[in-house]
């Protein structure tokens, strides 16, 4: 259920915590700025404050020290495109068959859909997205040399600066609003995910490190990418420059928007493959490029937080730091992520990782920082990124139209640490569906007529996919090692029935 207009006007926003239960008039409420740091492929235990070994993350750990650390917060899916879709729409990705997209996919979110940035813009926010997009662009046939539309601006963002898809997919160019940067008429950009364009492919001889066949179709910056691309060389990015380029764009957006409430969705590329950290961070860990990319990510976070403080905005900014899914080490490139891991376990005490139905697929770091509003501490509240939509509506006094964000719950009280309880039920998406309720975790069996995705075998991650139902008692078995489905058939029946209700829109 969505909150009414007046419930969020309780003095959650007042600096004096003792006044949190006092009501104030809507015109007296100062809407906070909202910044979401959305890191890519960062595992539950990839931060020092969550148990990381061999890597230091002082800037993010500062947020933990001064904010609220969630121990049971989840992305909506174990992969990136679905998680982003759910965050921005407040609905489960399966309702729109949202899956990992190719680099030339059309815009996944219908321009008519009521989105999180649209909602915030209606209540006076300036909205911006910087970083990895991976939600599609255009209507299917993108002319990268002309106006690239529809995209973020058509679904509610006032400003966008993007990696159009991911770092491992072409086109490897920056897109600012509707235009690719630095293109020249004399060298047009050509991109295809169907045809060979005569592009330079990655080989053992020309690549900085080896990649699988999928990631070897086009060589850019000495590294293979998915998809074919030729021309447009003046516009190609250099991966090592991501931290400076993307951070500068995020900071610039903040500076230009400082006189009114703003929403910044900073969608990191780190620590997604290919991992090519800036030379300033190379060798900062003994874990190779993946560990160095974590250090780089931490630096970026610190730069943005320093800018908020410098501009006097820190105290009126709700900062959320989290990840789009669980960790993956070997994801197409031989960058020694597995070999140099040492004593570090990116998933912490949990089983699985990115792509997996086990807990490490969606259980991710989640930190809420808002000085003098959110008290420092920890919480075991069961929380989903789906709930940003309804919670931000409650926070800002936005009125949600009927039927929008159907899977989002108003969990503002839990988000701000005013209660230790949040969701009663949580659905996790991977290549099947899983359900959390109380101490139970149920993983729906795969239809016996279907085959498991064969490429998952190359990821060295337990997928959690089985042809039989799986039920785990997380109070006794946090590692999901003991399937008790045969011992509790009634619980399995109830969990499957509840899962079907959610599928049918009964929340």
KETI-24253 format. One record per residue: z, y, x of N, C-alpha, C, CB in turn. Coordinates in steps of 0.001 Angstrom, whole numbers, plus 500000, padded with zeros to 6 digits. Glycine has a CB too. Layout:
BEGIN
ZYXZYXZYXZYX...
***
This chain:
BEGIN
500000498804500826500000500000500000500000501252500864501205500002499064499211502219500483499150503477501199500250504388500717497788504141501028500820505163501615501900506069501255501366507249500469502635506553502501502180507820499604501803509034498907501822510199499866502731509295497724501392511338499369501319512510500226502687512971500702500634513628499501503692512802499843504958513433500150505891512603501008505636513775498903505734511325501041506614510503501859506578510864503335506255509068501692505407511089503921505414511408505344505942512777505669504058511286505883506194513591504674506670514932504944508145514941505252506381515837503780508785513826505196510138513737505707510144514143507156510708512327505534511234514643507633511261515306508928511167514356510102512498516107509051510161513474510074509852512631511213509336513444512378508845511581510830508831514604512078508212515420513104509136516451513690507022516090512559510346516587513181511260517572513710511826517121515039512376517842512727512035518073515933512504517738517274513931517207517265512416518953518175514770517680516391516151517230516326516210515906515580517048518288515642516491514829516314516501513508515710517510513401514581516792512468516755518539514206514610519537514162513559518999514666512239520738514961513955517839515324512245517254515883511041516176514997510439516686517230511336516021513771510936514894512947510536514868512593509062514893511708511326515975512683508386515990512326506980515896513524506037517227511561506682515725514726506597515641515925505773514208516171505331516177517140506533513991516585504086512670516875503570512278518320503878512618516615502064510991518509504168510480519850504406509194520022503622510248520107505919508838521248503367507619521547502639506404521246503505507606523010502183505288520840502888504120520485503668503672521566504637503006520155502758503735522830504206503260523897505065504131524105506297503181525167504287505332523501506300506234523675507427506022522622508513507662523635506949505272521589508194505090520498509124504024520844510152504722519223508382504332520673511412503366520867512475502751519517512802504022521510513730501466519362512529500806518093512782500732517849514280499397518069512155501093516668514723501027516388516153499618516071516599501943515245516506499304516371517849498108515822518453498286514308518570497828516471519846497185513573518568497235512113518683496292511679519793496859511422517332496804510947520765495997510401521853496203508890521889496374511055523227495105508150521810495150506700521982494469506338523291494474505969520786495216505787524232494652505188525435494316503738525092495648505283526662493031503428525035492589502101524620491955501413525821491585502182523422492769500620526514492339499973527747491591498691527410493547499676528670490648498311528255489792497163527997490249495945528797488340497499528332490533494853528104490882493573528736492201493613529507489777493154529670493079494502529180494392494559529828495323493570529160494986495990529769495842492623529942496700491598529394498116492071529130496730490440530309498844491289528362500211491628527990501075491937529201500826490500527200500911491192530289501779491351531461501059491977532642502342490014531871500031492790532380499298493449533462499928494766533902497880493697533033501019495163533257501753496366533632503082495968534259501978497287532403503529496754535217504804496466535864505930496384534839505123497532536913505932497269533869506984497308532854506924496131531899506897498588532074505832495381531915505704494165531118505746492909531981504414494197530321506130493042533250506299491869534100505253491643535164506346490701533271504352492595535396503292492411536379503855492237537783502336493591536346503173491411538581503505491206539980502284491551540833503970489743540234502530492244541941501444492555542851500672493803542520500524491438542897501107494555541509500422495786541150501442496771540586499282495515540126501309498022540972502201499078540504501489499945539472502695499939541684502186500279538390501633501126537331502635502216536968501269500281536081502939503130537892504026504098537672503794505063536517504240504887538914502540505469536278502284506444535223502477505845533834500877506997535354501972504631533651502188503973532370503654503584532208501290502736532243504276503153533280505693502791533213506559503992532842506154502208534551506120505184533192506827506396532796506790506560531279506214507629533484505647506208530673505558506235529220506529505232528604504123505939528764506627504047529219507561503043528731508998503545528828507400501739529516509336504147529953510702504642530171511073505707529154510848505204531585510126506546528800510418507633527869510002507361526442509759508865528330509477506152526178508955505857524854509423504521524321507465505889524877508669504031523357509009502791522663508065501683523106508944502981521127508629500629523658507865499480524134507848498410523047508465498918525458506659498016522629506500496962521636506292495625522344505315497272520685506998494616521865506883493279522434506016492333521613508240492688522588505679492748520379504913491876519494503865492687518739505847491146518505503126493493519482502045494292518910500709493635519242502089495755519442499726493793518343498490493032518456497249493896518200498516491866517486496216493636518985494891494058518585494473493177517410493870493965519776493505493620516648493128492842515463492301491619515816492356493711514494491718491630517007490834490546517416491008490266518902489366490888517100490570489089519319490632488707520727489404489142521506490801487219520847488526489926520904487374490492521590487205491956521204486097489695521260486375492654521989486373494107521990485729494782520787485701494567523184484503494421520427483842495086519309484639494961518016482451494514519111485088493756517643485876493660516415487154494486516430486223492237516161487845494534517579489075495317517665488806496791517427489735495122519022487760497313518053487410498720517869487010499011516428486279499112518812486248498116515850485840498291514464487064498385513548484928497134514025488007497481513711489187497461512853490058498694513049490000496212513118490204499138514288491017500316514559490468501540513835491085500580516062489145501696513841488532502897513286488294502818511780487233503162513980488353501611511205488072501459509772489254500996508953486958500503509582490268500415509609491404499895508866491094498641508078491914500933507946490058497905508476489753496649507812489436495564508834488585496826506843489713494321508450489441493204509329487953493141509664489904491895508689487676492811510895486292492798511368485442491765510638486256492525512859486052490655510202485252489619509550484642490104508241486103488390509292485202491163507659484663491686506396483277492312506607485632492730505790482966492642507845481642493190508161480934492348509208481763494634508651481395491121509383480824490216510376480697490912511734479451489705509907481734491660512115481728492397513375481992491452514534482774493526513353481015491331515435481114490484516609480688491267517840480258489218516445480850490656519029480433491310520266478953491669520166480701490395521499478626492939520403477277493429520167476449493507521447477335494786519515475150493282521338474265493594522465474149495093522673472877492992522241473573495489523787473521496902524135472591497741523293473131497036525527471704497115522522470777497863521680471045497644520195469350497472522007472242497201519847472586496942518451472667498249517661473920496180518359472322498223516367472478499412515536473953499713515292471746499233514201474226500920514872475593501341514597476239500376513610475624502785514046477389499834513998478073498817513194478787499411511988479067498064514049479297500610512124480064501255511057479117502096510208481214502135511643479045501804508942478189502555508032478611504024508015478247501955506606477644504913508081477960506344508119478631506827506843476701507146508360478511506073505766479164506451504514480622505999504459478406505869503339481023505145505376482372504600505360483389505668505741482477503404506307484521505653505055485626506550505345486386505992506545486564506717504106486398506710507637486953506222508888488199506995509294485915506303509983488871506487510298490054507162510830489737508576511300490645506359511979488697508802512125488406510182512523488000511073511350487310510192513559487307510533510350486980511338509175488247511793508467486088510546508208489186510881508314490443511210507659491172512319508402491327509975507558491279512178509713491998513176510489491269514518510489492194512688511916489967514477510494489219515736510446489451516467509130487724515477510643489592515715508040489831516332506738491157517075506679489793515282505658492133516670507496493434517350507484493588518279508682494570516325507473492461518713509251492498519793510228492408519413511683493699520529510044492106518143511991492033517702513373490628517876513955492462516250513474490582518222515236489368518078516022489387516687516632489254519189517124488280515969516525488266514559516901487285514300518040487911513692515694487691513488518995486838513179520126487008511754520609487113514126521247485932511161521102485970509837521709485321509927523080485252508775520814485980509359524074485489509334525444485623507914525970486264510345526345484525507409526588484604506116527260483689505073526651486010505615527233484120503831526719483329502704526224483220502760524699483957501363526670482016502535524188481775502579522754481666501150522179480489503388522454480563500494522435480324499094522048480436498847520550481295498199522766480004499832519769479964499692518324478564499940517776480953500643517680477587499898518677476215500091518266475838501553518122475973499386516983474529501816518202473998503164518087472638503099517404473890503846519478472327504148516642471022504217516010470889503244514847469949503947517024469658503060514422469359502193513278468627500923513667468541502944512270468607500600514952467960499372515387466909499555516446467357498707514240466208500689516423465189501004517422465566502338518061463746501061516783466319502286519148466816503501519771465794504049520749468143503241520478465471505327520611464677506043521606465661506743522530463673507071520938465943506128523657466935506666524569466503507980525195467229505670525644465246508339525073464730509583525633464761510739524624463311509370526126465162510443523404465248511459522374466656511570521822464276511158521259466759511884520540468051511995519884468547510599519516467960512900518626469700510234520050470287508931519769471262509099518611471000508335521034470858508624517464471639508835516248471221507773515219471430510294515682472143507372514346473540507794514210474450507141515246474045507470512817475616507779515421476611507302516371477979507848516010476235507703517803478825508098516996480188508567516717480265509832515879480897508803517996479344510766516094479390512018515352479150511803513862478367512989515905478416510755513527478112510484512128479221509716511422476825509715512026480193509221512149481313508520511509482627509280511665481458507118512093482557510564512055483759511381512001484219512042513282484823510576511523483585511756514404483987512405515645483232513723515834483743511471516841483950514749516288483330516037516588482662516039517960484369517145516518483148515194518846482608515139520198482658513708520693483386516077521148481633513327521456481632512001522064480985512050523440480901510993521166481561511305524355480993511088525685481170509614525981481680511996526791480065508872526061480146507431525976479452506685527103479584506998524700479974505504527371479173504418527883478619503765526617480015503397528812477320503764526384476782503352525084477249501984524604475302503353525147477410501044525529477846499703525157479041499315526018476691498674525315478789498571527094479808498217528075479214498386529462480325496760527861480070498295530471479601498449531830478694497337532305480747498550532730478790496179531667477962495055532095476677494919531290478746493783531997476368495902530447475155495886529638474350497167529848475503495712528152473033497032529835472181498212529858472132498820528456470750497857530360471889500133528353471551501058529419472790501572530161470770502221528853472690501666531456473791502131532289473671503640532487473803501395533656473851504360531395473723505818531380474846506394530539472333506263530828475126507671530734476089508379529899475379508985528695476818509477530709476033508905527552475522509502526333476522510544525864475269508426525235476124511812525863476994512885525380476474513359524044477068514063526392477287513190523026476871513449521648475606512648521341476629514972521417474466513292521202473256512551520828472280512338521979472554513269519722472635512743523194471648512767524268472119512039525517471306514186524614471195511294526139471443510707527447471406511817528485470403509594527777472387511839529374472479512881530388471482512643531525473901512952530943470888513741531984470126513789533238468809513023533207470965513254534345468275512748532031466955512138531970465867513161532303466713511533530581464750512680532841463595513524533102462392512992532335463293513592534613461512513900531916460327513500531160459387512629531984459587514727530669459425512801533295458503512079534167458910510620534393458406512785535495460143510276534010460637508919534249461439508455533031461512508861535545460760508139531937461465507765530713462207506439530860460487507680529555463289506339530111464141505151530124463621504124529133465600505519529798463489502874529580463074501776528717464147500690528741461698501207529162464523500212527570465570499202527430465098498128526467466900499834526937465358496869526799465020495778525890465986494618526069463577495310526119466365494013524962467145492784524983466307491597524522468387492927524106464984491812524430464065490767524026462988490494525077463420491137522719462495491565525695461340491450526569461698491673528035460277492434526147460954491036528904461018491306530342460236492590530605460443490100531190460855493561531231460217494846531513459756494958532961461170495979531193459809493837533676459485493883535097460574494536535917458192494614535308461806494475535403462941495130536051463355494391537323464126495216535084464123495059538152464706494424539329465892493582538874465142495484540396465853492297539165466932491399538792467947491265539925466373490029538413469150490880539562470190490643540564469995489271541187471601490759539938470078489205542497469962487952543235471077487883544275468565487828543911471176486733544917472162486583545983471890487554547116472168485152546510470644487916547301470268488764548423470526490244548171468822488560548743470389490709546913470478492155546676471749492601545961469301492596545880472564491653545464473750492020544698474996492067545573473957491043543556475912492967545211477167493104545957478064491904545768477901494360545535478048491312544593478662490010544395477922489280543299480157490142544053478043487968543348477256487110542482477664487270541025477397485663542909476714487026540135476973487045538704476232485890538064476551488395538070476659485500536858475978484400536177474625484867535669476834483857535013473852483929535106472507484256534673472441485357533644471860483056534132473387485361532721473420486384531689473606487767532281474523486094530699474421487865533323474740489159533926473853489491535118476182489180534355472682488906535213471801489130536364470429489665535972471632487847537133470285490115534720468953490466534235468421491770534824468973490569532738469312492730535099468889493997535698469907494418536747468726495103534616469434494767537917470305495227539006470484496734538915469722494833540390471728497188538815472057498610538818473262498824539717472337499131537375473164499764540622474265500064541535474719498818542289475441500667540767473772497957542608474068496756543378474730495639542606474920497108544504474745495752541269475429494765540436474535494394539256476798495309539939474495493106538912473688492648537800474270493049536449473535491159537865473379493240535466473785493618534108473038492757533088473513495130533850473554492740531859472911492053530743471833492964530166473953491656529648470660492396529882469575493164529300468604493683530333470123494302528516467406494071529862466348494583530734466276496101530640464986493960530365466100496757531790466022498214531835465154498650533003467426498837531946464275499604532743463484500256533783463424501749533496462054499649533865463033502524534515462894503961534350464233504660534195462028504258533162464181505974533994465376506762533751466364506782534896466049506262532555465889506566536122466805506390537249467685507603537506466026506075538489467234508786537153468046509989537365469296510001536496467221511231537086469313509168535455470433509156534516471436508041534785469915509028533116471136507153535721472017506009535931473393506454536405471404505045536940474402505820535850475748506100536338476031505358537627476780505728535290477080505761538294477653505011539403479046504587538967477690505860540735479266503297538876480497502774538314481747503351538985480505501276538427481681503530540290482826504036541034483239505446540625482522504011542497482349506146539911482645507511539484483264507574538087481385508339539516483399506428537417483970506416536060485300507162535963484167504986535600486261506891536842487563507544536639487487509059536665488533507085537687486672509617537536486575511067537627485747511650536488485974511467538961484626511007536160483753511525535110484427511435533749482428510762535091484947510267533399485535510080532081486824510881531922485804508606531833487627510926532970488861511706532899488560513186532720489704511490534155487560513683533429487214515098533304486758515430531888486121515472534308486031514513531251485579514752529886486748514715528902484524513717529490487678513790529103488862513719528248489711514977528383489697512482528593489921515396529611490721516591529874490038517826529300490956516766531385488722517920529457487984519052528918488107519125527401486518518964529320488035517964526745488205517942525296489580518467524896488005516525524759490603518046525609491955518514525321492059520020525502492968517805526219491514520520526592491583521956526872490887522775525784490956522260528235489727522303525333488964523034524329489594522924522935487532522519524294490415521907522735490977521652521406492445522027521293490809520204521053493000522650522302494443522837522391495040523749521336494778523369523714494201524559520683494726525516519714494803524963518294493877526750519720494393523726518093494506523081516800494828521606517028493200523254515966495328520917516015495606519498516220494343518743516627496201518883514951494476517790517517493316517015517943493663515536518012492806517507519303492627514731517872492713513291518025491743512889519128492397512548516682492266512279520179491445511785521272491554510271521331491867512420522616490434509608521177490331508169521357489715507950522737489470507489520210490577507680523726490133507498525103489984506008525326491132508138526135488741505560525261488419504144525321488002503780526748487298503789524308488933503274527516488708502988528932487639501906529116490019502553529599486965501950530266486177500804530694487044499847531499484961501257531520487902500363532335488843499509533073489658498711532077489776500352533999489884497478532361489576496695533556488496495638533287490844496021534078487602496009532365486443495194532015485511495025533226485679495831530833484767493923533236483764493720534277482535494583534010483366492236534362481749494905535050482032494672536459483109495629536966480756494824537290483994495112537773485113495886538279484724496511539611486377495004538431484474497815539556484026498550540733484855499820540855482504498882540649486121499671541227486988500845541290486546501849542342488402500422541566486917503100542103486645504162543064487257503825544420487188505505542552486631504302545472487097503986546826488544504401547042486212504665547859489045505386546291490439505805546423491407504692546033490698507035545568490940503755545218491811502705544718491495501329545301491719502649543225490428501230546033490062499958546638491086499542547688488670500045547260491564498329547579492556497829548519493985498212548195492230498308549867494223498843547026495577499234546653496444498040546246495525500234545522495803496920545937496523495692545647495922494576546493496464495345544127496575493435546462496030492256547135495274491362546172497141491468547801495040491863544951494370491071543926492884491364543816495019491309542604492349492162544743490933492448544688490590493489543641490173491194544421489310493539543204488862494579542286489624494648540971487434494382541996490046493505540435490773493563539166492115494279539331490995492148538614492863493924540338494134494599540575493946496068540878494874493937541708492920496396541672492644497794542001492228498575540758491549497885543073491507497922539851491105498582538603492314498909537729490125497697537826493350498078537779494585498374537042495245499627537609495566497172537106495280499740538939495824500936539577495011502159539181495843500777541108493698502014539143492820503104538735493098503527537297491359502692538886493237502552536418493560502825535029494863503598534907493646501530534243495844503220535701497137503899535675496992505352536115498147503170536574496192505594537145495949506963537621495312507817536534495053506948538865494315507266535848493645507995534781494647508411533708492526507141534167495495507471533324496525507771532331497403508923532790497384506534532057497791508891534052498627509955534601497951511307534590499029509617535997496642511331534856495918512593534864495903513241533481494495512377535354495678512442532458495655512987531102497046513453530681495124511939530112498055512659531005499418513056530659499825514338531388500399511927530991499408514477532640499703515704533387499057516913532737499229515578534832497849516748532214497165517860531549497892518248530265495701517488531239498343517267529492499108517573528286500364518374528633499489516277527546501031517967529694502247518664530117501921520062530612502971517873531214500861520181531403500455521475531949500150522476530841499236521309532850499529522013529749499155522887528644500276523076527628497941522337527953501429522485527890502545522605526966502363521827525682502768524027526643501577520747525732501257519976524544502006518652524459499792519719524499502694518268525503503286516940525574504272516686524437503979516757526903505119517683524117506158517474523121505606517354521707507149518597523179504403517847521476503799517721520157502584516820520180503419519081519623502623515791520994501530514831521059502076513414520946500730515001522365501575512700519955501866511278519796500895510517520688501747510819518291501422509833521688500607509081522632500818507593522394500951509462524096499713506867522246499759505415522119498940504807523249499228504948520728499532503897523957498859503193525048498798501720524687499595503408526416497570501154524672497440499753524302496129499191524830497523499585522780495787497978524412494602497274524901493823496693523731494995496158525894492527496440523959491669495951522877491745494445522670490250496337523149492226493734523661492403492276523563493116491801524829491015491535523380493306490497524916494009489933526050493173489871527311494488488577525712493738489306528373493101489353529687492047488266529887494147489235530759491122488563530779490160487576531254489950487834532742488801487653530453489862486775533520489661486909534959488194486722535313490524485896535722487669485540535036486278485225535332485435485510534100486121483749535781484718486634534100483935487022532926482499487362533314484588488217532219481944486549534202480540486691534546480244487103535962479937487647533663481273487555536706481076488045538066482053487374539024481241489570538119481574487070540204482414486440541226483123487512542038481571485529542152484151488125541438484861489222542097486244488807542590484992490396541148486479487514542710487705486947543284488942487213542436487923487502544668488757487504541156489908487790540297490835486591540176489440488219538917490278485398540104491104484200540020491708483835541369490287483037539489490882483898542398491309483465543725492425484337544307490127483465544662492424485630543959493382486570544531494537486914543591492672487829544924494704486132542557495718486448541560497130486377542130495595485509540383497364485472543055498700485326543625499708484898542571499147486630544272500874485518542569501927485176541612501832485907540293503247485449542212500781486704540117500639487490538898500066486648537767499752488705539148500631486780536563500129486108535373499799487169534329501167485075534822498521487505534131498163488596533224498633488399531786496687488772533229498756487157531353499162486881529979500668486766529813498513485621529505501413486825530899502857486687530801503247485315530279503430487767529903504170485255529319504641483955528826503729483318527779506010484110528246502590483947527488501775483504526365500559482703526815501329484696525550500062481886525912498949480996526183497635481658525776499134479660525446496567481357526530495258481874526195494937483184526890495154482053524726494084483971526265493632485250526795492510485772525921493169485117528265491696486656526470490542487153525735489747485973525179489649488040526642489196486115523991488413485097523287489276484019522617487455484443524253490582484006522837491428482879522450492179483117521144492414482585523548492412482026520391493232482079519190494721481986519491492837480973518254495060481603520704496456481608521104496946483047521270496649480811522411498251483214521402498874484527521340498328485535522346500330484383521545497998485090523552497528486033524566496177486645524235497448485349525896495515486129523200494257486717522785494405488096522182493589485829521813495482488295521411495675489576520725497003490251521013495552489375519266497997489528521552499271490176521860499095491003523127500419489124522029499224492311523008498855493228524082499977494238524325497535493957523744499951494912525472500905496000525679500725497065524605500734496618527083501806497662524191501738498699523169502932499623523376501729498085521718502630500859523719503659501844524039503438503086523188503643502201525553504498503579522585504442504802521793505331505844522457504884504544520315504739506982522753505440508033523489505299509349522738504891508163524937506426509935522382506448511222521697507826511835521925506130511068520159507963512660522952509275513184523331510016513821522162509122514195524438511295513505522062512224514043521076511959513573519653512179515526521114510941512764519472510684512174518167510864510669518230509275512525517679510236510039519207510373508603519401511405508351520491509011507952519766512492507722520131513555507442521091513144506305522024514864507090520359513477506403523314513171505322524252513849504016523841513604505711525667513151502919524070513726501621523737512659500557523615514515501707522450513014499444523023512112498328522791512192497898521339512442497153523722511137497256520864511136496732519510510361495423519462510537497754518531510828494517518620510136493257518373509382493279517053511124492105518384509182494467516497508459494593515239507050494038515376508414496055514789506621493274514390505273492711514363504312493803513904505194491456513422503437494236514800502601495410514530501142495107514849503086496626515349500242495661514048498808495522514254498151496883514423498172494770513089497142496950515289496376498186515444495659498589514162495369498034516562495461497659513258494920497986511946495736499059511247494858496748511085497019499118511596497941499966510857497960501418511317499307499408510958497203501743512350497113503146512738496583503983511572496205503310513979495597503466510870494924504225509818495926504703508763493826503369509160496586503779508107497523504153507050498734504894507597497975502921506295499165504543508799500331505200509399500022506646509759500791504439510647498840506900510305498449508272510624498242509088509354497172508283511471497786508454508295497680509153507017499051509609506553497030508254505955500034508725506666501397509091506295501945510186507198502304507871506349501635510106508469502112511086509437501569512481509173501738510655510827500309512570508797499632513861508673499536514368507241498260513764509250499972513556506266499876513968504877498509513771504272500254515382504755497667512975504905496334512734504374496402511851503130495442512088505439495545512142502158495429511329500959494257510374501122495251512213499700494522509082501116493472508094501302492773507792499987494044506817501901491452507883499947490726507474498740490972506006498422489223507727498907490887505673497172491110504303496738490119503355497408490998504202495216490632502232497906489784501191498459489487501299499937488531501178497740489824502416500581489539502556502011490630501884502833489414504044502401490279501537504060491237500902504973492042499812504271492185501950505560491363498825503678492041497877502798493074496988503477491037497021502150492970496832504796493878495940505503494934496678506318493096495038506404494915497998506241495862498807506994497136499024506193495239500150507375498277498884506841499573499108506217500245500330506831500469497866506366500959501063506006501742502187506510502974501656507233502150503145505355502894501601508544504012501149509367504498502289510264503602499924510219504451503515509717504853504683510495506297504581510965504666505947509676507164504104510101508570504010510474508760503093511677509398503508509293508059501965511702508144501060512846507466501657514069507516499711512507506340502352513858505608502962514961506465503985515694504331503618514452507277504703514945508122505735515534509511505232515903508247506888514585509749503954515671511022503365516086512170503571515130511402503907517385511876503983513890512931504209512918513364502942512198512485505221511920512601501879512350512975500564511847512490499521512836512384500308510427513153498396512862512793497318513775511888496280513132514034496651514292511548496513511864510685495589511161509384496270510783511380495039509923508303495497510834507011496029510440506315495008509538506139496365511689505246494422510021504493493484509207505256492190508932503188493168509879505056491649507742505540490322507412504496489264507735505927490251505946503239489672507647502124488759507884501105489468508771501471488294506536500550488729509736499550489301510626498435488293510850500182489724511968497202488728510639496027487891510851495428488201512218494979488108509728495085487167512970494470487299514276493065486697514218495335486608515374492085487457514705490704486994514709490273486567516107489776488085514184489567485459516188488849485066517398487568484385516921489723484108518335487360483148517277486231482402516738486661481538515558485598481533517826487899481700515186488464481242513936489516482258513540489061479796514056490283481975512509491340482883512082492693482225512285491153483293510608493672483035512629495042482568512789495961483485512001495452482522514288497130482969511652498063483725510824499467483631511390498037483221509378500129484773511512501531484859511881502353485211510645501747485904513005503422484479510403504366484790509332505717484205509695503872484240507960506711485079509806508014484612510250507914483985511622508598483619509259508488482817511755508447482132513043507187481299513244509649481253513184506353481239512219505214480324512248503924481001512716505004479727510874503140480236513443501786480623513843500842479480513444501704480926515402499882479806512592498918478827512105497528479191512598498943478746510566496827478232513171495451478420513608494554477533512755495287478094515127493656478181512022492774477436511128491844476524511931491953478402510250491651475281511487490731474391512193489283474835512024490895472958511695488471474552513013487052474831512953486381473768512102486434474885514368485419474201511307484649473253510503484007472206511414483564473989509669484176470922511059483701469837511907482183469801512035484188468525511369481497470523511182480040470589511276479563471604512303479454470924509932480497472402512823480145473455513757480566473081515171480788474775513341479843473597516147480166473382517546480904474594518101478892473102518361481780474343519051482463475438519725481453476205520589483646474904520592481640477517520742480750478279521641480774477697523051481161479771521680479629477223523521479582476525524808479931477425525983478213475937525022479603478722525875479839479626526992481324479880527242479138480934526745482166479563526256483594479748526460484132478866527586484341479458525175483469477755527829483934476838528862483906477464530248483096475587528855483076478490530418482960479142531714484037480185531967481621479778531834484861480485530980485846481561531094487201481076531613486030482227529751487397479771531688488678479206532129489847479732531300488911479521533605489610479864530015490627480305529067490681479291527929490322481748528530491876478885527559492028477974526431491684478719525138493478477396526373490652478264524472490167478963523291491087478840522082488816478452522933491842477745522018492650477488520835491871476862519696493269478754520367490592476597519907489753476024518865489951474512518790488277476358519120490217474030517587490369472602517339489778472265515979491857472179517412489433471010515802488933470556514501490059470155513553487986469384514689491278470229514028492448469923513230493350471158513130493217468729513833494116471301512059495017472451511931496076472451513024495690472451510557496464473662513433497511473818514430498611474713513877496942474398515742499842474272514063501002475024513593502034475041514712501598474403512280502536476244515020503506476384516096504736477140515595502876477110517306505884476698516046507147477380515794507404478295516995508337476351515573507074479578516859507158480490517991508581480789518429506471481764517655509557480537517562510947480722517980511353479694519024511882480637516777510833478496518899511160477422519831510069477173520857511430476159519075508874477616520568507715477251521377506788478451521525506962476057520748507226479449522294506444480669522454505131480397523180507251481719523209505064479312523935503859478953524670502837478194523831504228478132525860503170477919522584502257477207521684501782475879522287501049478090521357502725475129522782502412473847523399502554472664522449503292473635524586503394472810521402503718471676520534503171471942519130505260471429520489502107471275518776501514471395517450502333470570516459500028470936517460502983471249515498503850470567514536503213470510513155505205471264514455501891470635513076501211470637511783501475469365510994499724470814511978501494468227511665501735466959510969503167466836510466501419465796511885504087467559511092505493467505510685505791468421509505506384467875511851504971469449509327505222470425508273503943470673507463505749471750508877503445469658506768502196469824506024502280470880504926501793468510505419503453471071504328503596472071503276503467473488503849504950471904502562504013473705505043503869475001505698502397475270506018504721475057506987501695474255506493500259474385506766499524474767505494499684473071507345499849474104504388499190474402503118499463475847502696499663473426502023500706476268502823501072477627502428500389478675503309502588477802502492500343478414504604499722479366505522498212479463505271499995478956506982497563478335505018496136478361504722495872479099503412495576476934504652496733478880502425496584479573501147496737481082501325497612479051500132497708481494502138497908482926502385496720483512503137499206483164503179496174482748504065495010483195504817493824483413503883494651482177505911493630482518502935492539482666501985492756483873501082492391481404501148494008484147500732494297485338499941493881486605500675495780485398499598494224486673501956493840487848502746492322487960502826494445487773504166491652486847503042490192486856503066489621487416501771489657485450503305490285487117500665489823487563499354490339488948498983490243486573498303490993489611499912491448490968499673492795491096499013490475491655498862493565490003498969494906490042498387495911490206499528495207488743497544496312491412499787497208491689500906498657491831500454496769492951501625
***
